[in-house]
Amino acid sequence: MATDALYSTLRHFAEATNDLVCSTPDNYVLRRPTKKLCDHCDHQANSPSVTMPTTVDHLREPTLRPKLPIEILDAIFLLLPHDDLRPLLFANSFISALAARRLYHTVHLIQPKTIVQFLKGIILKPDLASLVRVLDLHLNPFAPISNFYTLLHRALLLTTGLTSLFLELPKTHSPLWIFDDCTFKLRQFTTSMYCRRPLASFLESQSSIVDLTLRGYQTDSVFFLPFIDPLPASMQCPAADAFILPPEALPRLRSFNAVHADACIVQAVVQGRPVQVVSIPLFAEMSIAALDALKLSTASLKRLSVISFDPTAPSFLFEALAKRFDELEALHLVMLMAEYSNELLEQSASILARFKCLKYITFMAAPPVIQPANIVGGSNSPSSTQAEEDEGRIAKMWHRACPTLRTIILPKGKVWFQNTPASAMTSASGATSPPAPTSATTVGGVAAATAESTNVGDAQSLAQEMAEGNDNNNEVQWSQL
């Protein structure tokens, strides 16, 4: 419906511009002169007392250019999906230019054939390449050959205005040479290439990067699991090829996301830079080292997302985080190789009291294989009334310990958010209910929370928006999304 409304607006603009001639005053409308009129004009032209005007400002050729400023049209085109922008490329030159600028501004491609066609197109027309600002290419699990990377290199040389680049390549591909001689200045960069010296050298040249995501490995052994066994010396990266950044590199970095990075990579990126938003993995025997590396940021950490592969993490993680990052506003924890119990969550309440301004928290972990009946009411079902009451009780305990909390997501996958006293406790359907927590739609369990390892807080973000309008200082009431 929004697209239809936009098309109606654009059609109105076109009709208005086509009516330019009709709106011209009658005395200035061009008509075919009669012979008598021509004779009269010739007589006046020969008269020395009459001077004919050389120009007529009011006579203008009709045009299809809309009356609205370009900025307004560009804002309208911004709301159109790409499929609706393509037909506008065949309109007049003015509309076509605006549509092309918006169509090529942000490019997301996942099919090899489409990617090759796009790269060839901007190489043939460099003017189109200069319009690209965001380029997102996903080639995994395909296996491009060297000719493709040569084509990509030629295209990147022409995208001088590029500000955001996302490259998802096969895990064993790391063609850093495709960035040679490129002149763009990135603000956002995501790559799956190896975290080694060549990548660090490229990052040194990108002083404008604000958001960095490293999804690559440090070694060629992509099937090796460092969170289960330590990496053998024969598979470790040579010292000469280690990922090292000089202190002056990435001076504007604010957000850092890592998928497979160990403590050394985290320290190399965070140390001496104003990083405030971080998402990292924690591996066995390296968890504390990675957290200590985050302390080397020159700015206070505001948002932290952790994917833990450390089986011992539940016994120390809350304590370690509260000790190091008491100014956190959002904390998202996912334990992939550890179990939790309600006793563990209850004991964590006293630790949460150390956080000064924590507003949003997520804790995801697998329940014990055998759960005591007095905790879950003899049922392992996520919709169990007893389980919901237990989570509601824990949510209130956490809020009493940390009054700044607005939204809580616990292992069952439900979103608990604070209500104002005047509003009744509501479920996802909007029906009123008594003050006790009611059943609600889950936003995902452990599997859902870990589907995208770099977006641990996606479910939390939804709850954040709902909680923004609630008064933080009112009497505590908790509902489920």
C-alpha positions in Angstrom: 0.0 0.0 0.0 2.9 2.4 0.7 4.3 1.7 -2.7 1.0 2.4 -4.4 0.8 5.7 -2.5 4.3 6.7 -3.7 3.5 5.8 -7.2 0.4 8.0 -7.1 2.5 10.8 -5.8 5.0 10.5 -8.6 2.2 10.3 -11.1 0.9 13.5 -9.8 4.3 15.1 -10.2 4.5 14.0 -13.8 1.0 15.3 -14.6 1.8 18.6 -13.0 4.9 19.0 -15.1 3.1 18.0 -18.3 0.6 20.8 -17.6 3.3 23.5 -17.8 2.2 24.7 -21.2 -1.5 24.8 -20.2 -0.6 27.0 -17.2 1.1 29.6 -19.4 -0.9 32.8 -19.8 -3.0 33.0 -22.9 -1.2 36.0 -24.3 2.0 34.1 -24.3 0.8 30.9 -26.0 2.6 30.3 -29.3 0.2 30.2 -32.2 0.7 30.0 -35.9 0.7 33.6 -37.2 -1.6 34.6 -40.0 -0.5 36.4 -43.1 -2.2 39.6 -41.9 -0.4 39.4 -38.6 2.9 38.9 -40.3 2.4 41.9 -42.5 1.6 44.0 -39.5 4.7 42.7 -37.7 6.9 43.5 -40.8 5.4 47.0 -40.9 6.2 47.6 -37.2 9.7 46.2 -37.6 10.4 48.8 -40.4 9.2 51.6 -38.2 12.1 53.3 -36.5 9.9 54.1 -33.4 9.2 50.5 -32.6 11.8 48.2 -31.0 11.1 44.5 -30.9 12.1 42.6 -27.7 14.9 40.2 -28.3 13.8 37.7 -25.6 10.6 36.6 -23.9 11.3 35.3 -20.4 7.8 33.8 -20.0 8.2 31.5 -23.0 9.7 28.2 -21.7 9.9 24.8 -23.4 7.8 22.1 -21.6 9.8 19.8 -19.4 9.2 16.6 -17.5 11.3 17.6 -14.5 9.2 17.7 -11.4 8.7 21.0 -9.5 9.8 19.5 -6.2 13.4 19.8 -5.1 15.8 16.9 -5.8 16.2 16.3 -2.0 12.5 15.6 -1.6 12.4 13.2 -4.6 15.4 11.4 -3.3 13.8 10.9 0.0 10.7 9.5 -1.7 12.8 7.1 -3.8 14.5 6.0 -0.6 11.2 4.4 0.5 10.8 2.4 -2.7 12.0 -1.2 -2.8 14.6 -2.1 -5.4 12.1 -3.9 -7.6 10.0 -0.8 -7.9 13.1 1.4 -8.7 14.1 -0.6 -11.8 11.2 0.5 -14.0 12.0 4.1 -13.2 15.4 3.6 -15.0 13.4 3.7 -18.3 11.7 7.0 -17.5 13.1 10.4 -18.7 16.7 11.2 -18.0 15.9 13.2 -14.9 13.9 10.5 -13.1 16.3 7.8 -14.4 19.3 9.6 -12.8 17.5 9.8 -9.5 16.4 6.2 -9.6 19.9 5.0 -10.5 21.5 6.9 -7.7 19.1 5.2 -5.2 19.3 1.8 -6.8 23.1 1.6 -6.8 23.5 3.2 -3.4 23.0 0.0 -1.5 23.7 -3.4 -3.2 23.0 -6.8 -1.6 23.7 -9.8 -3.8 24.0 -13.5 -2.9 23.8 -15.3 -6.3 27.1 -15.7 -8.2 25.5 -15.0 -11.6 23.9 -11.8 -10.4 27.2 -10.7 -8.7 29.2 -11.2 -11.9 26.6 -9.3 -13.9 26.7 -6.4 -11.5 30.5 -6.2 -11.4 30.6 -6.3 -15.2 28.0 -3.6 -15.4 29.7 -1.1 -13.2 33.0 -1.7 -14.9 31.5 -0.9 -18.3 29.8 2.2 -16.8 32.2 3.8 -14.2 29.5 6.5 -13.5 27.4 3.8 -11.9 30.3 2.5 -9.8 30.7 5.9 -8.3 27.1 5.7 -7.0 27.7 2.6 -4.8 27.9 3.4 -1.1 27.0 0.0 0.5 28.2 -3.3 -1.1 27.2 -6.6 0.4 28.4 -9.8 -1.5 27.8 -13.3 -0.1 29.7 -16.0 -1.9 29.8 -18.7 0.7 29.4 -21.7 0.1 30.3 -21.1 -3.6 33.9 -21.4 -4.7 34.9 -18.5 -7.0 38.0 -18.9 -9.2 40.8 -16.3 -9.6 39.1 -14.6 -12.6 36.2 -13.7 -10.4 38.5 -12.0 -7.8 40.2 -10.1 -10.7 36.8 -8.9 -11.8 36.0 -7.9 -8.2 39.3 -6.0 -7.9 38.6 -4.0 -11.0 35.2 -3.1 -9.7 36.4 -2.1 -6.3 38.9 0.3 -7.9 36.0 2.2 -9.4 33.8 2.4 -6.3 35.6 5.5 -4.9 32.6 6.5 -2.8 32.1 3.2 -1.0 31.5 3.5 2.7 30.3 0.1 3.8 31.7 -3.2 2.5 30.5 -6.7 3.5 32.4 -9.7 2.0 31.4 -13.2 2.9 33.8 -15.5 1.1 34.5 -19.2 1.4 36.4 -20.0 4.6 39.5 -21.0 2.8 39.6 -17.9 0.5 41.4 -14.8 1.7 42.4 -12.7 -1.4 43.5 -9.5 0.3 45.1 -8.3 -2.9 41.7 -7.3 -4.2 42.0 -4.1 -2.1 45.3 -3.1 -3.7 45.2 0.6 -4.9 41.6 1.1 -3.8 40.8 4.7 -2.8 37.5 4.3 -0.9 37.3 5.2 2.8 35.2 2.7 4.7 33.1 3.4 7.8 31.8 -0.1 8.1 33.7 -3.3 7.2 32.8 -7.0 7.5 34.9 -9.8 6.2 35.4 -13.6 6.5 39.1 -13.4 5.5 41.9 -14.7 7.7 42.8 -12.6 10.6 46.4 -12.2 9.7 49.0 -9.6 8.9 47.7 -8.8 5.3 44.3 -8.0 6.7 45.8 -5.8 9.4 47.8 -3.9 6.7 44.6 -3.1 4.9 42.9 -1.9 8.1 45.8 0.4 8.7 44.8 2.3 5.5 41.2 2.7 6.6 41.3 5.3 9.3 37.5 6.1 9.0 36.2 2.7 10.0 33.7 2.9 12.9 32.2 -0.6 12.8 34.4 -3.6 12.2 33.3 -7.3 12.1 35.9 -10.1 11.7 34.4 -13.4 10.9 37.5 -15.2 9.7 39.8 -17.7 11.3 43.4 -17.2 12.3 44.6 -20.5 10.7 44.0 -22.6 7.6 42.5 -25.4 9.8 38.9 -24.4 9.4 37.6 -27.7 10.8 39.6 -27.5 14.0 37.6 -26.6 17.1 39.8 -24.6 19.4 37.1 -24.4 22.1 37.4 -28.2 22.5 41.1 -28.8 22.3 44.0 -26.3 22.2 45.5 -25.5 18.8 48.7 -27.6 18.1 51.9 -25.6 17.6 52.1 -26.9 14.0 48.8 -25.2 13.2 49.4 -21.9 14.8 49.9 -18.8 12.8 53.6 -17.8 12.3 54.8 -14.8 14.3 55.7 -12.9 11.1 52.1 -13.3 9.8 50.3 -12.5 13.1 47.5 -9.9 13.2 49.1 -6.8 14.6 47.7 -3.2 14.4 49.9 -0.2 15.1 48.5 2.2 17.7 47.5 4.9 15.1 45.3 2.5 13.1 41.5 2.6 13.4 41.4 5.8 15.5 37.6 6.1 15.2 36.6 2.5 15.9 33.4 2.3 18.1 32.0 -1.1 17.4 33.8 -4.4 17.1 32.3 -7.9 16.4 34.3 -11.1 16.2 33.2 -14.6 15.5 36.3 -16.8 15.8 38.8 -14.4 17.3 40.8 -15.4 20.3 42.1 -13.1 23.0 45.1 -11.9 21.0 42.9 -10.7 18.1 40.6 -9.0 20.6 43.5 -7.2 22.2 45.0 -6.2 18.9 41.8 -4.5 17.8 40.5 -3.0 21.0 43.7 -1.7 22.7 44.0 2.1 22.6 40.8 2.6 20.7 37.4 4.1 21.8 35.4 0.9 21.4 32.0 0.9 23.2 30.1 -1.9 21.5 31.6 -5.4 21.4 30.5 -8.9 20.4 33.1 -11.7 21.0 33.4 -15.4 21.6 34.9 -16.8 24.8 37.0 -20.0 24.5 38.1 -22.3 27.3 41.3 -21.2 29.1 41.1 -17.8 27.2 37.9 -16.3 28.6 39.6 -14.1 31.3 42.3 -13.0 28.8 39.6 -11.9 26.3 37.7 -9.9 29.0 41.0 -8.3 30.2 41.7 -7.3 26.5 38.3 -5.4 26.4 39.5 -3.3 29.4 42.2 -1.8 27.2 39.6 0.3 25.3 40.0 4.1 25.9 36.2 4.4 26.3 33.8 2.7 28.7 32.1 -0.3 27.3 28.3 0.2 26.9 27.1 -2.9 25.1 28.6 -6.4 25.3 27.5 -9.6 23.6 29.2 -12.9 24.5 29.1 -16.3 22.9 30.7 -18.6 25.4 32.3 -22.0 24.5 33.8 -22.3 28.0 32.0 -25.1 30.0 33.1 -23.4 33.3 31.8 -19.9 32.3 28.6 -19.9 34.5 30.8 -20.2 37.7 32.7 -17.0 37.0 31.4 -15.0 34.1 28.9 -12.7 35.9 31.5 -11.9 38.6 34.2 -11.2 36.0 31.9 -8.9 34.0 30.7 -6.9 37.0 34.2 -6.4 38.2 35.4 -5.0 34.8 32.4 -3.4 33.1 30.1 -1.9 35.8 29.0 0.9 33.3 27.4 -1.5 30.9 24.0 -0.6 29.5 23.2 -3.8 27.6 24.6 -7.3 28.3 23.8 -10.4 26.2 25.2 -13.8 27.3 24.8 -17.1 25.4 26.3 -20.3 26.9 26.7 -22.9 24.3 28.6 -25.5 26.3 27.3 -25.0 29.8 24.1 -25.7 31.7 22.2 -23.4 34.1 19.8 -23.8 37.0 17.4 -21.5 38.7 19.7 -21.4 41.7 22.5 -20.1 39.5 20.2 -17.3 38.2 19.1 -16.4 41.8 22.6 -16.2 43.0 23.5 -13.9 40.1 21.1 -11.2 41.4 23.6 -10.0 44.0 26.2 -9.6 41.4 23.9 -7.6 39.1 23.7 -5.0 41.9 27.2 -3.9 41.0 26.1 -2.6 37.5 25.4 1.1 37.7 23.3 1.6 34.6 22.4 -1.8 33.2 19.1 -1.6 31.2 18.9 -4.7 29.1 20.1 -8.2 29.8 19.9 -11.6 28.0 20.9 -14.9 29.4 20.6 -18.0 27.2 21.8 -21.5 28.2 20.7 -25.1 28.1 18.8 -26.4 31.1 20.2 -29.4 33.1 19.5 -32.8 31.6 17.7 -33.8 34.8 15.8 -30.9 36.6 14.5 -31.1 40.1 10.8 -31.4 40.3 10.5 -28.6 42.9 12.0 -26.2 40.4 10.1 -27.0 37.2 7.0 -28.4 38.7 7.6 -31.9 37.2 7.4 -30.7 33.6 10.1 -29.8 31.1 7.6 -28.0 28.9 8.5 -24.3 28.1 4.9 -23.4 28.6 4.8 -24.9 32.1 3.0 -22.6 34.5 5.6 -23.3 37.2 8.5 -22.6 34.9 6.9 -19.3 34.0 6.4 -18.4 37.6 10.0 -19.2 38.4 11.3 -17.0 35.6 8.9 -14.2 36.7 10.2 -14.5 40.2 13.9 -14.4 39.0 13.2 -11.4 36.8 11.8 -9.5 39.8 14.8 -10.6 41.9 17.1 -9.2 39.3 15.3 -5.9 39.1 15.3 -5.5 42.8 19.1 -6.0 42.8 19.6 -3.8 39.7 16.8 -1.2 39.6 17.9 0.3 36.3 16.9 -2.9 34.4 14.1 -2.4 31.9 14.1 -5.6 29.9 15.2 -9.2 30.8 15.4 -12.3 28.5 15.8 -15.6 30.4 16.7 -19.1 29.1 13.1 -20.0 28.3 13.2 -17.3 25.6 10.6 -15.0 27.0 11.0 -11.2 27.1 10.2 -9.7 30.5 9.8 -5.9 30.4 8.7 -3.3 33.0 5.2 -2.0 32.9 3.9 1.2 34.5 1.6 0.8 37.6 -1.5 2.1 35.8 -1.2 -0.5 33.0 -2.4 -4.0 33.5 -0.2 -7.0 32.9 -0.7 -7.9 29.3 0.2 -10.9 27.2 1.3 -10.8 23.6 -2.3 -10.8 22.4 -3.0 -7.7 24.5 -5.5 -9.3 26.9 -5.5 -8.1 30.5 -4.4 -10.5 33.2 -3.7 -10.6 36.9 -0.4 -9.2 38.3 1.2 -12.7 38.1 3.1 -13.3 34.9 1.1 -14.8 32.1 2.0 -17.1 29.2 3.4 -15.3 26.2 5.1 -15.8 22.9 8.7 -16.9 23.2 11.3 -15.1 21.1 13.6 -18.0 20.8 15.6 -20.5 22.9 19.3 -21.2 22.8 19.2 -22.3 19.1 17.3 -19.1 18.0 19.6 -16.9 20.0 22.7 -18.4 18.4 21.6 -18.6 14.8 23.6 -15.4 14.1 26.6 -15.3 16.3 27.3 -11.6 15.6 23.7 -10.6 16.5 23.3 -12.0 20.0 21.1 -9.1 21.1 18.5 -9.1 18.2 15.7 -10.3 20.5 16.8 -7.9 23.1 16.6 -5.0 20.7 13.0 -5.7 20.1 12.3 -5.5 23.8 14.4 -2.4 24.1 12.1 -0.5 21.7 9.0 -1.5 23.7 10.5 -0.5 27.0 11.7 2.9 25.9 8.3 4.5 26.6 8.0 3.1 30.1 8.8 5.1 33.2 11.8 3.7 34.9 11.0 5.2 38.3 7.5 3.7 38.7 6.4 0.8 40.8 7.8 -2.5 39.5 5.5 -4.6 37.4 6.7 -7.2 34.9 5.0 -8.6 31.8 6.0 -10.9 29.0 6.1 -10.0 25.3 
